[in-house]
Amino acid sequence: MLENIDLSVSMSKEEYKTRIDDLYIRIGELQREAWKMAIPIIIVFEGWHASGMAEIINRCIIGLNPMGFRYHVTTKPTYEEEKKPLFWRFWRDIPAYGSIGIFDRSWYSRTVIEYLDRKGDKDKIERCVKKINVFERQLSDDGYLLIKFFMHISKEEQQKRLFEYKKKGIPLCVVDEGLDYFNEYDNYKSVVDKIIECTHTEYAPWTIIEAEEFNHATVKVLSTAINMIESRTIRRNNLHFSSQRTKLTSYSACAPKISEVDLSQKIEQDEYEEKKDYYQERLGELQYKLFRKKIPLIVVFEGWDASGKGGNIRRIVKKMDPRLYTVEAVGVPNDLEKSYHYLWRFYKKIPEAGHIAIFDRSWYGRVLVERVEAFSTEEQWKRAYNEINEFEEILADFGTIIVKFWLHIDKKEQLRRFENRENTPYKKWKITPDDWRNREKWDAYLEAADEMLSRTHTNYAPWTIIEANDKKYARIKILRNLVENIEKHL
């Protein structure tokens, strides 16, 4: 794509002056319109070192209200960021609905650096490109508008500018020496060109900006952004916007089936105590091994109300070091969380390398409660199966161990536990009107759970159904399963 770009284009000062004010006015109007329509916008700037990116961005944002956008400069990862998957930092920084996020370099620069560090590992770059397309597609499906610019200059122009910077005493890289890889123009041109080609999609297209002359570059950036935002607002006004990329993952033939669960299984008290003590001690030992090897662990608990999720979590952490684990109780999203893509709040809670995160309910709420209660549209929850699998694959690729439990009880046992909670003073807080209301929709939740298990059971994040009518049996099975999973990965 870069080879055929005519870099000789320019714009006179007079033409620039006649056009720029109108562009500033229009981009400001569209920013306000996007805010009213809750359209989130991501603008990505990439380009060669010394391409004038900072100056062009600074010119372009003059027409925007500073309260409506966030400016992100992507440098080499911090100590915290190195202990999380590559895209964690970018999910953290995506704008809320109606806001604009401007990225001065982005996930693309980090991908090129990953490629450089591994001396041309083609498999690595292909995996990174795949993750980029997944990331951008998920955002686009949720209504995000992605606008991507690559600031292109010739090698000769780059060398000329670098010489001028040095002559004037201007730092060659103001923010971070780690971005200096763009100095090696010839070595990276084919890599950059390939990445642009593979990530130029209908939902996140690239615009190449001829950046050897700043006036032309500024006008082209603003004009392109205006056209893309106008196109999106018109589609929204005409109610034509909806994702056409909904993908239902196929059913997994090896997925566990709720209909095959034997809820009569029990364990005797003596055997329970002996095995419980053993597995709890072993988990405490394995926790430190995970920490030393910098392997993160995620444990997901889903299941019926009163199926014993909280009690099982207490048994898991009994002998663990509290400095190395967190328990995330997932409830109804708050107003801030509702203003972002639904996975945003879960990316913020994933554990760093060597730590453990236990989720008491999770991202699966999208295909369970949000589906049954119609808090999400059918298009949204159907799309979520694929999004969840992609989310978990990204975590697994980073080295995260993912263990998922569905706690299953029958309707009669749930009623017994509900009544016990209502009649026991210190347990009363556990029962709510929502629990009784959800019980009335048992069949709908059962259907949703069956489909969830079938569509999200993968080799990197498998489901285990726990027969939980007998609490002691369920606790031992969970403890044993967790120990075996960790030992297998270690």
Residue pairs with C-beta under 8 A, 6 or more apart in sequence:
1 193
1 196
1 197
1 200
1 206
1 208
2 150
2 152
2 189
2 192
2 193
2 196
2 208
3 193
5 152
5 208
5 210
6 210
7 152
7 153
7 154
7 157
7 210
7 212
8 212
9 210
9 213
9 216
10 212
10 213
10 215
10 216
11 213
11 215
11 216
11 219
12 215
13 215
15 215
16 215
16 218
16 219
19 219
20 218
20 219
20 222
23 63
23 219
23 222
23 223
23 226
24 62
24 63
24 222
25 63
26 63
26 226
27 60
27 63
27 64
27 222
27 225
27 226
27 229
28 63
28 64
28 65
30 226
30 229
30 230
30 233
31 63
31 64
31 65
31 68
31 69
31 100
32 65
32 68
33 229
33 233
34 41
34 98
34 100
34 145
34 229
34 232
34 233
35 68
35 98
35 99
36 98
37 98
37 233
37 236
37 237
38 97
38 98
38 143
39 97
39 98
39 143
39 145
39 229
39 232
39 233
39 236
40 94
40 95
40 96
40 97
40 98
40 99
40 100
40 101
40 139
40 143
40 144
40 145
41 95
41 99
41 100
41 101
41 144
41 145
41 147
41 229
42 94
42 95
42 100
42 101
42 103
42 139
42 144
42 145
42 146
42 147
43 100
43 101
43 102
43 103
43 147
43 148
43 149
43 225
44 103
44 106
44 108
44 146
44 147
44 148
44 149
45 53
45 56
45 57
45 102
45 103
45 104
45 105
45 106
45 149
45 151
46 105
46 106
46 108
46 109
46 148
46 149
46 150
46 151
47 53
47 149
47 150
47 151
47 152
47 153
47 182
47 209
47 211
48 151
48 152
48 153
48 158
48 182
48 185
49 158
49 162
49 172
49 173
49 179
49 180
49 182
49 183
50 153
50 158
50 161
50 162
50 165
50 172
50 182
51 151
51 152
51 153
51 158
51 211
52 151
52 153
52 161
52 211
52 214
52 217
53 104
53 105
53 151
53 211
54 104
54 174
55 214
56 151
56 209
56 211
56 214
56 217
56 218
56 221
57 71
57 102
57 104
59 214
59 218
60 218
60 221
60 222
60 225
61 69
61 71
61 102
63 222
64 100
68 98
68 99
68 100
69 95
69 99
69 100
69 101
69 102
70 93
70 95
70 99
70 100
70 101
70 102
71 102
71 104
72 93
72 101
72 102
72 103
72 104
72 106
73 104
73 105
73 175
74 103
74 104
74 105
74 106
74 107
74 109
74 110
75 175
75 176
75 178
75 179
76 113
76 176
76 178
76 179
77 89
77 110
80 352
81 88
81 89
83 294
83 352
83 353
83 354
84 350
84 352
84 353
84 398
85 350
85 394
85 395
85 397
85 398
85 400
86 107
86 110
86 114
86 128
86 131
86 398
87 107
87 131
87 135
87 347
87 394
88 347
88 350
90 106
90 107
90 135
91 135
91 343
91 344
91 347
91 348
92 344
92 347
92 348
93 101
93 103
94 101
94 139
94 144
94 340
94 341
94 344
95 101
96 336
96 339
96 340
97 143
97 339
97 340
98 339
105 179
107 132
107 135
108 132
108 195
108 199
109 179
111 125
111 128
111 129
111 132
111 195
112 181
112 188
112 191
112 192
112 195
113 178
113 181
114 124
114 125
114 128
115 121
115 124
115 125
115 128
115 191
116 181
116 188
118 124
125 191
125 194
125 195
127 397
129 195
129 198
129 199
131 394
131 397
132 195
132 199
133 198
133 199
133 201
134 390
134 394
136 146
136 199
136 201
136 203
136 204
137 201
137 203
137 204
137 245
138 341
138 343
138 387
138 390
139 146
139 341
140 146
140 203
140 204
140 243
140 245
141 203
141 243
141 245
141 246
141 383
141 387
142 341
142 342
143 241
144 341
145 228
145 229
145 232
146 203
146 204
147 207
147 224
147 225
147 228
147 229
148 204
148 205
148 206
148 207
149 206
149 207
149 208
149 209
149 221
149 224
150 192
150 196
150 206
150 207
150 208
150 209
151 209
151 211
151 217
152 208
152 209
152 210
152 211
153 161
153 211
153 212
154 212
155 185
155 186
157 212
158 185
162 172
162 183
164 170
165 171
165 172
166 172
172 180
172 183
173 179
173 180
181 188
182 188
196 206
196 208
199 206
200 206
203 245
207 220
207 221
207 224
209 217
209 220
209 221
210 216
210 217
210 220
211 217
232 241
235 241
242 379
243 379
243 383
246 379
246 382
246 383
247 383
247 386
248 382
248 385
248 386
248 455
249 385
249 386
249 389
249 455
249 456
250 455
251 454
251 455
252 454
252 455
252 457
252 458
254 457
255 453
255 454
255 457
255 463
256 406
256 453
256 457
256 463
256 464
256 465
257 450
257 453
257 454
257 465
258 406
258 408
258 446
258 449
258 450
258 453
258 465
259 450
261 408
261 465
261 467
262 467
263 408
263 409
263 410
263 413
263 467
263 468
263 469
264 469
265 467
265 469
265 470
265 473
266 470
266 472
266 473
267 275
267 470
267 472
267 473
267 476
269 472
272 472
272 473
272 475
272 476
275 476
275 479
275 480
276 315
276 475
276 476
276 479
279 476
279 479
279 480
279 482
279 483
280 315
280 316
280 318
280 319
280 479
281 319
282 483
283 316
283 319
283 320
283 479
283 482
283 483
283 486
284 319
284 320
284 321
286 483
286 486
286 487
286 490
287 320
287 321
287 324
287 325
287 356
288 321
288 324
289 486
289 490
290 296
290 297
290 324
290 354
290 355
290 356
290 401
290 486
290 490
291 324
291 354
291 355
292 354
293 354
293 490
294 353
294 354
294 399
295 353
295 354
295 399
295 400
295 401
295 489
295 490
296 350
296 351
296 352
296 353
296 354
296 355
296 356
296 357
296 395
296 398
296 399
296 400
296 401
297 351
297 355
297 356
297 357
297 400
297 401
297 403
297 486
298 350
298 351
298 356
298 357
298 358
298 359
298 395
298 400
298 401
298 402
298 403
299 316
299 356
299 357
299 358
299 359
299 403
299 404
299 405
299 482
300 359
300 362
300 364
300 402
300 403
300 404
300 405
301 309
301 312
301 313
301 358
301 359
301 360
301 361
301 362
301 405
301 407
302 309
302 361
302 362
302 364
302 368
302 404
302 405
302 406
302 407
302 449
302 452
303 309
303 405
303 406
303 407
303 408
303 409
303 466
303 468
304 407
304 408
304 409
304 414
304 445
305 414
305 418
305 435
305 438
305 439
306 409
306 414
306 417
306 418
306 421
306 430
306 431
306 435
307 407
307 408
307 409
307 414
307 468
308 407
308 409
308 468
308 471
308 474
308 475
309 360
309 361
309 407
310 360
311 471
311 475
312 405
312 407
312 474
312 475
312 478
313 327
313 358
313 360
315 475
315 478
315 479
316 358
316 478
316 479
316 482
317 325
317 327
317 358
320 356
324 354
324 355
324 356
325 351
325 355
325 356
325 357
325 358
326 349
326 351
326 355
326 356
326 357
326 358
327 358
327 360
328 349
328 357
328 358
328 359
328 360
328 362
329 360
329 361
330 359
330 360
330 361
330 362
330 365
331 361
333 342
333 345
337 344
337 345
342 363
342 366
342 384
343 363
343 387
343 391
346 362
346 363
346 391
349 357
349 359
350 357
350 395
350 400
351 357
351 400
353 399
363 388
363 391
364 388
364 452
364 456
366 376
366 380
366 381
366 384
366 388
367 381
367 384
367 385
367 388
367 448
367 451
367 452
367 455
367 456
368 445
368 448
368 449
368 452
369 375
369 438
370 376
370 380
370 381
371 381
371 448
372 441
372 444
372 445
372 448
376 384
385 452
385 455
385 456
388 456
389 455
389 456
389 458
389 461
392 402
392 456
392 458
392 460
392 461
393 458
393 460
393 461
395 402
395 461
396 402
396 460
396 461
401 485
401 486
401 489
402 460
402 461
403 464
403 481
403 482
403 485
404 461
404 462
404 463
404 464
405 463
405 464
405 465
405 466
405 478
405 481
406 449
406 453
406 463
406 464
406 465
406 466
407 466
407 468
407 474
408 465
408 466
408 467
408 468
409 417
409 468
409 469
410 469
411 439
411 442
413 469
414 439
415 439
418 431
418 435
418 436
418 439
420 427
421 427
421 428
421 430
421 431
422 428
422 431
438 445
453 463
453 465
456 463
457 463
464 477
464 481
466 474
466 477
466 478
467 473
467 474
467 477
468 474
